[in-house]
Amino acid sequence: MVDALADIAPDFARYLLEFPFGDIYARPGLDVRAREIATIAALTALGNAGPQLKVHIAAGLNVGLDRREIVETIIQMAVYAGFPAALNGLFAAKDVFAQEPA
């Protein structure tokens, strides 16, 4: 992402990393697993953040979430964000899972 924005908005690329990962993710109170669950839920609920959702589903797997936890997080969003948002989230998860070892 940083490289893709380097020629048009390098400062924005830096903000994109420094604020969430330098300031927010580093705060005490939640571990990285809980933060990824919250992020997956929020991006699913938005319904229009497919690429970002895929990045955070992969990140969730990398910090120890299992596929079941990710799927349950997305299904939970059907109640609050609607079935279309949850369905889009499940398809994003399916794409990520197909690229990751089981």
RASULGI-V776802 format. One record per run of one state. SS is the DSSP state (H for helix, E for strand, - for the rest). FROM is the first residue (numbers start at 1). TO is the last residue. Records with the same first field share a line. If there is no record, write none. Layout:
SS: FROM-TO  FROM-TO
This chain:
-: 1-1  25-31  47-49  63-66  82-82  100-102
H: 2-24  32-46  50-62  67-81  83-99
